[in-house]
Every structure is written in structure tokens, then in C-alpha cells.
Amino acid sequence: MANNFLEELKWRGMIHDVMPGAEAHLAEKMRSAYVGFDPTADSLHIGNLVPIMLLAHYQRCGHKPVALVGGATGMIGDPSGKSNERNLLDEQTLRHNQNAIKAQLAHFLDFESEVDNAAVLVNNYDWMQAFSFLDFIRDVGKHITVNYMMAKDSVKNRISSEASEGMSFTEFTYQLVQGYDFLHLYKNHDCSIQMGGSDQWGNITTGTELIRRIGEGKGYAITCPLITKSDGSKFGKSEGGNVWLDPNRTSPYKFYQYWLNSSDVDAEKYIKIFTFLAEAEIIELLKTHNESPHLRILQKRLAQEITTMVHSESDFISAEKASTILFSKSFKTDINMLDENTFLDVFDGVPQAEIKRDMIEQGLDMIAALAAQTQFLSSNGEARRALKENAVSVNKEKVKDDYVITTTDLINNKYIILNKGKKNTYIIKVV
């Protein structure tokens, strides 16, 4: 093929296990490989980005990627790495989620062109819905022993864990259903490789075993490492929960901030995994960063690349501007260019108080703005002292005690930013 897929993954640190023979298999001709995605939400999150990037690199190396939405397996629940069963979803919800996921995958994969290796989206509900239980245990179940299934780490861990109440038969059969997916794709889509996170090795190899026993062929497994953060906290989680790819769930600004706040150690790893930058460019970028790490050149480039890829260039530009706006020399002009959602993201967690618009139209004195009308400061006396010490700013500009807030101070015709010193920020919202 034009580029060696496995060599690309190796230097990026994206390989955990490769089944023997996979490299020679890939070298022969264009091959199809699939990755499964959980459709229990109508958005993927950044924990899904590694398998997405696997498929994207796969397509860029001339092979054909298949994205499988687990509509059937989503109704069961995968025991890998979990201690509890998941909630089951109805078909209508799963179809909605599938369409939303495809739209997100289209940022990374080419589904539309006429080329031979155009990406394909499939849903295992389409071939599982008509499969009766009796047919399944007769045609599939008899080929895999209980001993084989019990030997899987994902099963052993659930059964032996004191925190777990055991596992239901439904979840126990998950690996058989996922294994059958591989067999189905092998027979119907000439798909001979399954990829996923290292926690999926057991499920994937059940599929290769079914292909050997029923399909009378050879399937291969390739897994990538599970991403960890250097400080021990969970990758893909923020204070608000998952970092989603959907801008309505995680705004582009907060998405950008997540990557911008990476440690040097993590950013060095992420820039290889989550961007398409070439090896030589990354080496040069690391060199430049290490010469002046305080400039955070690596984190800025990482955040730029991935925000542009997941959202858009204009979203990146807005997020970048918002992240530096508090230090802008033209603060009032720049902040008025932010949309309201981004403005609120920038000042997330900052104390707010609402004031009637007519009070601003009549003119609001600084004592009232700091204390009497907002209770930002505990007393009028504290407000007077802060003003006397030249410690108060309105929209980042220092003010005296005779300053009066009017409608000309409004940001987006609704907000006023007050500061006492460098660390205390307050927001007045005009209603």
C-alpha cells in the first residue's frame, strides 16, 4: 500500500497488540477493517478519538475503513472494563444516535467519494434483529465453549470482583454477539481485521475464532493502548463529565481548553495520537517547545489541530481568541465579538448578580454595583476601600469612586465585568 499502516501507528505510539500475520496480510492488497462504536449517546466523546484515528490513518494508508455502530450490542452492554450493566435503548433512539455519530465520523473519514476505499457505516442491529435465539445458539453458540468464554479477562474480572454483583447471561453473551459481527462482516464485506482498544482484545479474538471455525478463513486483531494521563486522572473527563465531540454538549471553547491545559508529558503523547502532523514536523515542534516550554507551543498546536478537525477553523479561531481575551489590550472590543455561549464559558463559575435594565439606564454608582445591589462585596465600606485603593475595574479598565455604570458599559448588551484586584471577578447580568 502507499503507506505502511502499522509503521505509521508504531511511531505514533498507537499499537498495543497485533495478531501475527497482520502486517503481511495488509501488505498484499487493500483490506477492510472495522471498529465498533457504542451508540448509547447521540455523540461520541474524546475517549472515542483513538479508534477514530485508527480508522482515519487506515483510510489514508489506502485501506477501507468500516465503522460499526453497535445497535444490537448497544442493547446488551459490554462487560469490558465495567462493573455494572448499562441501560438498554429502544430502536428509534439508536437510529437517531447512529445518524449523529456518522455525521461526527465524517470529520475524519471519507464516506462520500467514489474511491474504492471509501468508508462504510454499518449497524449490527440490521443483521441481528431477525436472528432468533434458537438460530443463534445453534449456528453460533455451539462453536465456542463456555471454557473459552470464561477464560476472557473481561469475564473473569467481573465474576471475581467483590464490587460486582456478578454478570448476567445477557452480558456474558456479549463477546459471542460481537464475535458474530466480525464473522458477518468477514462474509459479507470481505472485512478481515477488527481494531479497537486493548480492553477489546478478548472480544475481538472471539471473532477471529468464529471466522476460523465457521468462516473457514483468517481474521486479524489490532489493538491500541488505552489513553492515560500522567497525573493519574482519567483521560477524557473534565469537571463537567465527558468531553464530547458535539458542540452542544461540550462547547468548542471548553473543548479547546481541555487540550490547551495538557501537561507537557501528555501533550507530547497526544500530538502524535490525535493529529495528522508528520513525524518530522512533530520532532521539530517538540524541539521548539522544549527550548521555551513556558510558551506552551506544543499545547497550542495540539489544541489548534484537534479543535479544527473536530469542529472547524472558525471555531478554533473563536476559542483561541476567547482563551486569551482576559489579557487582551483591546478587551472591550474583543469580548463583544464573542457569542454569548462562549462568553459564559470564559466566565464559567464566576459569581453573577442580576440587575434591572432601568437601573443601568439611569446610571449605577460603583458602591451599589459592588455591594448594595449585588452583594459581591460584604459592605459599602469594603467597596469604598477597594475603590480608594484603585483596585476596581469595569470591563478591565480601572475606575474611581465617582464612576457611574451606564448602557455604554454593556457587553453584548447584557453583561458587565467587575474586578476587585487580579483574582476577584464578578459578572453583572442586566435583565
N, C-alpha and C positions, 0 to 999 in steps of 0.2 A: 504494500500500500504506500501512498505518498509519504506518510509519516508513520513511524513505529509507535503505535498507541501505548504499549506497555513501557517503552523507554520514556515517553512523554510523562506518564504517570510517575515513574520512578524518581525523576529529578524533582518533581513537584511534591514528593512525599505522600502520594495518594494510593499507594499499594500496601495492603496488609497480607492477603493471601492470593495466590494464583494457582489454579489447578494445573498439574503437569500436562504439558502438551498444548496449552492455550496459545502460547506465543507462536508456535509453528502453525497452528490452526488459523490464526489471524493473518499470518504471512501468505497463505495460499491464495486468498481472494477476498472480496468484500463479504463480510459476515454481519449477521443481525444479532444484536444483543439487547436485553431488556433490563429495566429497573422498575420495581414496583413502588407505587406511591399510595399512601394512606388517604382515602377520600373523606375522612370523618370531619373535615372542616372545608370551607369554601376558599381556603387559601393555604398555600404552602408556607413554611417558615424557614429561617436560615439554617435550621438543622437539616433541611432537605437539600441544601445547596451543594453538598459534596456529591451525592448521587446525580444531581442535575448536571454538575460539571463533568462527571464521568461520561454521561451521555453526550454532552456538548463536545468534549475532546474526541470522543469516539466518532462522531459525525465529521468533525474537522479532519480526522485521520482517514476519511474515505469510507468508513463503515456505516451501517444502517442502524440508527437507534430506535428502539421501541419503548415507549413509556406506557406502563400498565397501571391503570387506575383500579385499585382493588375493591370494586363494588361488591363482590361476593365475600372476599376475605374481610372487607370492612364491616360486614355483618357478623363476623365471628370474633375477631380480635386476636392479635399476635401476642403470644406469651413472652417473646424475646425481650428481656430487659425490663419486664413489668411485673408487678406483684398483684395487680387486680385486673379484672375483666373490664373492657371498655363498654360504653353504651352502644347499643345497636341502632342503626339508622334505617329509615324507610327508603324505598327505591327513588321516590321523587327528590328527596334531599340529596341522595347520592348522585343522581344525574345532574342536579344543579352544581354540586361540588366538582364533578368531573369537568364540566364546561369551564368553570372558573380556573381550575388547575391547568387545563390545556392553554388557556389564554396566558397564564404566567409562564408556562414552559416555552411558549412561542418567543419569549425574550431571549432564549438560549438556543432553541432548536428550530431548524427549518422544516416546517410541516408542509409548506405550500408549493415549493418548486417541483419541477418535473424530473429532477435528477434521480438516479437510481437509489441513492442513499437518503432520500427524503425521510424525515422522521414520521413515525406512525404512533397514534394513540389508540390503545385498546382498553376494554373494560372486562374483567373476568366474569362479571355478572352475566354478560352476553352468552357465554358458553356454559356457565354453571347453573343458570336458572332452570333449564329444562332437564338437568341431570338428577334423576331420582336417587334417593338414599340407597335403595337396593341396587341400582345400577352402579353407583359409586363404590360401594363396599365389594361388589362382585368384580368390577372391571379394574379398580384401582387398589382398593384396600388389601386385597389378597396378595399383592406383590410386595408389600412392606410389612415386616414383622413388628410386633409390639416391642420386642427386644431392641430392634434398630431405633425405633422412635424414642424409647425410654433412655437410650444412650446419649441423646442430644443434650447439650449443656443447658439450653433454654428450658427443657422439660425438667431435668434433674434439679436445677436451681429453684424452680417454682415448687417442686414437690418437697424438697428438703428444707426450704426456708421456713424459719419459725414465724416470720412476719406474714407469710402467705397462708391462706386457708386451703391450700391445695390448688388444683386446677380442674376445671370442668372438662367433660368429654369434648365439648364444643371447641375449647381452646387446644385440647390435646390433638385434635384432628387438623389443626391449622396447617401444620407442615405438610400433611397429605394434600390439602387443597392447594397450597402454594406450589407443591411439587407437581401437581397435575397441571397447573398453569404453564409451567416450563415445558411439560410434555406436549400440551396443546399447541403452544407457540412453536415448538420444535417441529410438530407435524404439519401445522397449517401456515406458518410464516417463515419456515426454514430458519428459526431462531435457535442458535446453538450455544449461546452464552447468556448467563444471568449475572448481573452485577448488583452490589449493594454494600451496606455497612458490614463491618466484621461481625456484628451480632447476628447477621443473617446467614452466616456460613452453614449452620445446621439445616435451615430451611432450604437453602439453595442446593446443597448436596443431596437432599431427599429428592429434588427434581432430577438431578443428574442420575440418580439411582433408578428412578422410574423410566427415564429415557433409555437407560441401558437394558432394563428388564422388559419394558413394553414397546418402546420405540425402536429397540434394537439398533441404537446408534450411540453417539457420544456427545454429551453435553459438558460444558465447562463453567467453572465458577471463578469470578474475580471479585475480591472484596477490598474496600478501602478502610483506613483506620477511622475509629470514632474520634471526633474532634474534642479535645480537652483544652482548658485554659490553664495558663501557667500558675495562676493564683489558686487553683483548685475549685473555683466556682464553675457553674455549668455553662457551657457554650450555648449561645442562642437564647439565653434568658436575660431579661432586664428586670428592673423593679416592677414593671407593669406586666410581667409574664413573657410569653413568647415574643420574639422579634419576627413579625410576619412580613411576607412579600407584598401583601395587599396594602396599598397606601391608606385605606380607610381603617385598617386595624393598627398599623404602625406607620406613622407619617414619614415621608421621605426625610424630614429633618431629624427625627429620632433614629431612623434607620442609619443615616449618615453619621450621627453622633456615636452610635454603637461601635462602628468600625474606627472612627476617629479616636476613640478612647481606648483602643487596644494597647496593651503593653508592647514594648519593643520586641520581646521574645515572641509574643503571639503574632504581631504584625509581620514579622519575618516569615512565619509559617503560613499565615493567611494569604500573603501576597502571591505565593506560589499556587495555593489551592483555589483561591476564589477570583483569580483574574486570568486573562489570556495573554498576559505580558510574556514576551520571550525570555529565555534563560539569561541571555547576555544583558538585556535591559534590566532585569531584576538584580543581577550581580552589580551592575553599575549603580542602581538605585540604592542598594544596601551599602555600597561603599560611600556614596554621598551622605546617606543618613548617618552612618557611623562617625563621619567626620564632624557632624553637628547634630547630635541626637536631640538636643533641646528644640530644634526647629520642627521635629516630628514630620519630616519629609515623607517617610515611609507610610505613616498612618494616613497622611493627607492623600497620598496617591492611591492607597488601598481604598479609602472611603470614596474617592472620586470614581475609580474604576467600577466598583461594585454598585454604587448608587446609580450611576449612569446606566449600567447594564440591567439592573432590576427595575428601575423607574424610567428616567430619561435624563438627557443632558440638562434640560431646563430645570428639572427637579434638583439635580446636583448643584447647579449654579445658585438656586434659591437657598438650598440647605447650607452651602458654603458661606453665602452672604450672611445668613441668619446666625451661623456659628461664630462669626467674627464681629457681629453688629454691635455688641456691647462695648467694643473697643474702637468703633469707627469714629473718625474725626467729623464725619457728616452724619451723625447718628439720627437726627430727626428726619432728614431726607431719606436715608436708607431704610429706616424702620417703617416708614409709611409705604414702602414698596412691598413689604411682606403681606401675604394674605393673613386673614385673622387666625386661621388654624395654626399656621407656622408661628405667628406672634405668640399665641398662647402656649405653644410647645416650648418656645425660647424661655418663657417665664413660668414654666410648669412648677407648681409648688410655692410660688411667691404669694404672700398674703394679699388678698384683694378686699376692697370695700366698694359698695355701690353708692353713687351719689346721683341725685336727681339732676337732670339736664338744666332745669331752670336756675339751679344754684350756680352752675358753671357760667351760664349766660349772663347772670347778674354779677359774676366775679366772686371767686372763692379765695379768702385770705389764707396764708400759709399755716397759721395756727390751727384753723378749722380743718385744713387739708391733712395735717399731720396728727391731730389729736381729737378735737371736739367732734368732728363729723366722721372720723374713720377709726379712731382708737388704735392707729398704728403705733403711736407713742402714748405712754401711760397718762400724760398730763399736758396741759397747756404750758406749764413751766418747763417741762423737758423739751417741748417743741421750741420754746423761746431760746433755751440754752443752745440747742443744736443750730438754730439759725444764727445766733450770735457768734458761734464758733465757725461759721462758714462751712458747715458740714452737710448742708441740704442742697439737693439738686432736683430740678424738674426736667425730665427728659434729658438727663445727663448734663444739664447746664446749671452751674451754681446760682443760687438765688439768695436775696436778702429777706429780712423780715417784712419788708414793705411790698414784696412781690404778690401779685394777685393772679390766680389761675383763671384763664378765660378759654373760650372755644378755640382760640388760635393755638392752644397747647395740646389739643386733642390729636391723638394718633389714630388713624383710621376712623376719625370722627367719633371715637368711643373710649379711648384709653389714655391715661396719663401715668407716667412712670415717676415715682418719687424715690430718692435715695437719701439715706442718712449715713454718711461715711461711705466706705467702699463695700461694706459687707451687707448692709441692710437695704433691701429693695422692697418696694410696695407698689401695688397697682390700684389706681382708681378706675373703676368702670362706670361710665356715665350711662344712665338708663332713663 
